[in-house]
Amino acid sequence: MSGRPAVFDASLDASRLRVAVVVARYNAPITDRLLAGAVEEFARRGGDPASLTVLPAPGSFELATLAGGAAKSGRFDAVVALGCLIKGET
């Protein structure tokens, strides 16, 4: 392995996708920027803003539970989880 991260094809088309973004509210100055980037990229890939659902979570610990629920609901084609853990903080 070369140690370089994988590079994915930039020709992704989000125009027909229904996406849930589960975002932790703890460390909001960071997670708000992560969310803004995800929303921007979804739109840049042709995603319809009406097809993007943002689900707030209290913190990163709850992300897996909420993301799992969103995935099992059958309402979404994809689920994205955004959170931030900082060493030494609760």
Phi, psi and omega per residue, in radians:
M1 nan 2.438 -3.052
S2 -1.428 -0.241 -3.107
G3 1.505 -0.032 3.105
R4 -1.581 2.514 3.114
P5 -1.210 2.694 3.093
A6 -1.172 2.503 3.085
V7 -1.943 2.211 -3.109
F8 -1.693 2.637 3.120
D9 -1.034 2.327 -3.093
A10 -1.510 0.166 -3.093
S11 -1.666 0.525 -3.139
L12 -1.207 2.424 -3.127
D13 -2.028 1.995 -3.113
A14 -1.744 0.144 -2.999
S15 -1.072 -0.430 -3.118
R16 -1.967 0.194 -3.068
L17 -1.625 2.488 2.953
R18 -1.865 2.059 -3.001
V19 -2.146 2.385 2.992
A20 -1.843 2.336 3.037
V21 -2.029 1.986 3.096
V22 -1.672 2.122 -3.036
V23 -2.226 2.282 3.100
A24 -1.261 2.384 3.112
R25 -1.495 -0.404 3.089
Y26 -1.190 2.437 -3.017
N27 1.111 0.713 -3.082
A28 -0.938 -0.620 3.104
P29 -1.005 -0.503 3.123
I30 -1.579 -0.834 -3.068
T31 -1.196 -0.503 3.064
D32 -1.093 -0.677 3.117
R33 -1.242 -0.644 3.059
L34 -1.081 -0.760 3.127
L35 -1.105 -0.783 3.129
A36 -1.025 -0.719 3.114
G37 -1.144 -0.698 3.128
A38 -1.156 -0.758 3.125
V39 -1.111 -0.763 3.129
E40 -1.076 -0.782 -3.123
E41 -1.193 -0.655 3.083
F42 -1.034 -0.813 3.121
A43 -1.142 -0.702 -3.135
R44 -1.098 -0.514 3.128
R45 -1.545 0.181 3.074
G46 1.599 0.146 -3.139
G47 -1.220 2.487 3.096
D48 -1.474 2.160 -3.140
P49 -0.933 -0.513 3.119
A50 -1.237 -0.269 3.139
S51 -1.678 0.114 -3.137
L52 -1.951 2.122 3.141
T53 -1.989 2.173 3.112
V54 -1.739 2.180 -3.141
L55 -2.017 1.919 -3.131
P56 -1.331 2.463 3.051
A57 -2.089 2.553 3.131
P58 -1.017 -0.726 -3.115
G59 -2.704 -3.132 -3.096
S60 -1.174 -0.497 3.139
F61 -1.033 -0.617 -3.083
E62 -1.479 -0.121 -3.083
L63 -0.998 -0.808 -3.077
A64 -1.082 -0.718 -3.135
T65 -1.138 -0.826 -3.128
L66 -1.206 -0.690 3.109
A67 -1.130 -0.703 3.097
G68 -1.091 -0.732 3.102
G69 -1.107 -0.721 3.108
A70 -1.117 -0.744 -3.133
A71 -1.126 -0.734 -3.109
K72 -1.273 -0.325 -3.098
S73 -1.165 -0.424 -3.104
G74 1.365 0.044 -3.115
R75 -1.453 -0.256 -2.986
F76 -2.188 2.583 3.036
D77 -1.487 -0.440 -3.119
A78 -2.617 2.620 3.073
V79 -2.250 2.251 3.126
V80 -2.014 2.333 3.102
A81 -1.997 2.246 -3.121
L82 -2.179 2.190 3.101
G83 -2.705 3.018 -3.121
C84 -2.485 2.163 3.053
L85 -1.962 2.243 3.130
I86 -2.036 2.144 -3.112
K87 -0.950 2.291 3.089
G88 1.593 -0.062 3.117
E89 -1.932 2.685 3.134
T90 -1.260 nan nan
